Amino acid sequence: MKAIIGKPLNRVDGEIKVTGRHLYPSDMWEDGTLLLGLKRSVHPHAIIKRVDTQEASKVDGVVRIFTYKDISGTNRYGVVHKDQQVLAEEKVRYIGDAICLVAATNREALKEAIDKIKVEYEVLPAVFDPVEAMKENAPKIHKSGNILQHTTVSYGDVEKGFKESDIIIEGSYSVPFIDHTPMETEAGFAKMQDGKITVWAGTQTPFRDRKEISKALGIPEEKIRVIAPFFGGGFGRKDGITVQIYLALAAYILKRPVKIYYSREESIQTSYHRHAAVMYYKTGAKRDGMLTAVQARLIFDTGAYASFGGEVMSLGVEHFAGPYRVPNSRVDGYAVYTNNIIGGAMRGFGVPQVTFAFESQMDKIAKALNMDRWEIRYKNALEHGDKTAIGHTLIYSTGVKRTLKKVRESNLWKGKDKLIAESTPFKRRGWGIACSYQGGGLGVGIPDFAEAKVELLPSGRYRVYGGISDMGQGNTTGYVQIASAALNAPVEMIEYTTPDTDRTLDSGPSAASRTTYIYGKALLGAIELLKDEILQVAAEKLSCPKNSCKLIDDRVESDKGTIHLSEIYKLLPEKKRVSTFYVDMPISKDRRDIGSGLPHIVYAYATHLAVVEVDILTGKVRVIGYCSVSDVGKVINPPVFEGQVEGAVAQGIGAALTEGIKLKDGLALNNNFTTYIVPTAVDVPQIEVIAVESAEPTGPFGLKGTGEINVDAPPAAVVSAIENAVGVRVSSLPVSPEEIIKSIEVEDAIP
């Protein structure tokens, strides 16, 4: 059955989704369910003087209004820094901070009660610019100060490197907060069941959620159960607490089923987003294009609370100079509190920001030296055994040069000159290129592990207990294919369960390009243990050597006979029908020499090619051709891989051209899909998807992470193409038509 690896397989969750049999968290309901909603701060920074719920409590249909006084635990949560309040006590730090939780029997009563809760504030000075927030006289958002984390990494002698440079290019770049826009907003359902608080939620981290709920509410973990069914998208948005604690609090106190789901407007204003960032770069190179030195200052806006602010910034530091050899470097990274919306985990986790900046630097160097943009990248590209810009030695699969070579073999590369030749006087075309790399795994000091569980069932089928959420990316199908191959059994014999803290084992978050890589490793280990038990029993029953027995479909065969797995089930002791296996993520040996918990050890690589058309009368940019070449190790399921690439590229094109939250004094002005513009099918061209499959020796069947690598490069590739088309180099995203029009000298541009 190993032939199933690398072959198309329909999504194992596809039928229940398309037929409507699957209940998403926002679908869940039963008789007597109460609806939950939140009274939130309307000020970005203020002291809470008084909260009056009397009038709101009298609304017909309102069952209870909760404040922080109803919480017995810490009333705090946060992945690393527990600095976010479940319900605000004395102070609010952004527009959207939760103050009261309301439970009501219907939506109308819920809305009326929320409106009637009166909050008296003492408004405080606020700060919305992270650069301003770093100054001594800036308003203090947290007692510890506004700088959450400062990380500095040096390698070589950067001053010497600049002295040896023939050319030095400087640039400043900025990117805004970006919304994940999952199809399903934050949602969940909870009730008391068998003496436990049971929470169903769209979450990427069910086991971590259980710990967070326990500490925040002061309830023992063993009295809490978190279940993560298939849910409607995450991209990092649901990597941590969103609605889980509110559900648990209400279900526990009211002893009734409760439900919550956010409107799109509430979701955009109050949840986590890709960090806004300001980045300053100085890059030196020789006349032949070889890089000599890079210096950067990266300032990430983490908003009102930490979330993953320090960790996202650290990943930006690690990847700040791209997949290139840089002998001398220095990078200073800052994660800074402001009174803006919260920066958190999002696909790419800090790498898209720095990739846009440094790939822009590479284009500028190529232009200054009159070099080809592909050539300068290939000349500096990392190879196996090289050191990265922070001095980390690459000891595993390193395929960036292979992706660069392969992009020149693509249909788009071969046809781009013809496409560009079809430019008209008012619609000009150009091509752009960008490279990226992405570390797989958590890699920033957070324990990174997986523990798989496999069971032989009475029917002779197998059950795989999944400990990592599937938010739509298709990892469940990958696990079934891995199990099918390892057990030499058809996929119809493999049952799969989604994460449940009472049934499955903790395998960490569905995040960081780690899910199939690390859970696949644990799954293979568990399967080998179970196979060993099965073959041992079969050998004893058939009176033959164990090494002569082979698992084939639903039976074990040897030259002495055949025995069905349902018979083996009866012969196996109960405890041997289930096997578990634990693995840790590989850790770099030079990790401690770098500092700040960096670096990763396994990386994916990509080269992207974009062709755009720019209307010089309106400034509108249209992407008319796109190619992604990825080194993600062995591809387990080509259609799932292609879907991951196409979705990531679409998100990247959105970041380049249309997406970005417009904030005014901390308020999101474009908080719905009328004003927050996400690319649709008509905005994204047919994407040529190519995998080079540089096998990763540490990964199951040679695979490594796929989910993030292709979101990093699109903004840089699109901006590169825009400059090639009309000579305009953009340094801030998203690229607006107005900016292009302003930058073009109309007298010279229009014939």
Buried (B, 14 or more C-beta within 10 A) or exposed (E): BEEBBBEEBEBBBEEEBEEEEBBBBBBBEEEEBBBBBBBBBBBBBBEBEEBEBEEBBEBEBBBBBBBBEBBEBBBBBBBBBBBBBBBBBEBBBBBBBBBBBBBBBEEEBBBBBBEBBEBEBEEBEBBBBBBBBBEEEBBBBBEEBBBBBBBEBBBBBBEEBBEBBBBBBEBEBBBBBBBBBBEBBBBBBBBBEEEBBBBBBBBBBBBBBBBBBBBBBEBEEEBBBBBBBBBBBBBBBBBBBBBBBBBBBBBBBBEBBBBBBBEBEBBBBBBBBBBBBBBBBBBBBEEEBBBBBBBBBBBBBBBBBBBBBBBBBBBBBBBBBBBBBBBBBBBBBBBBBBBBBBBBBBBBBBBBBBBBBBBBBBBBBBBEBEBEBBEBBBBBBBEEEBBBBBBBBBBBBBBBBBBBBBBEEBEBBEEBEEBBEEBEEEBBBBBBBBBBBBBBBBBBBBEBBBBBBBBBBEEBBBBBBBBBBBBBBBBBBBBBBBBBBBBBBEBEBBBBBBBBBEBBBBBBBBBBBBBBBBBBBBBBBBBEBBBEBBBBBBBEBBEBEBEBBEBEBBBBBBEBEEBBBBBBBEEBEEEBBBBBBBBEBBEBEBBEEBBBBBBBBBBBBBBBBBBBBBBBBEBBBBBBBBBBBBBBBBBBBBBBBBBBBBBBBBBBBBBBBBBBBEBEEBBBEBBEEEEBBEBEEEBBBEBBBBBBBBBBEBBBBBBBBBBBBBBBBBBBBBBBBBBBBBBBBBBBBBBBBEBBBEBBEEEEBEE
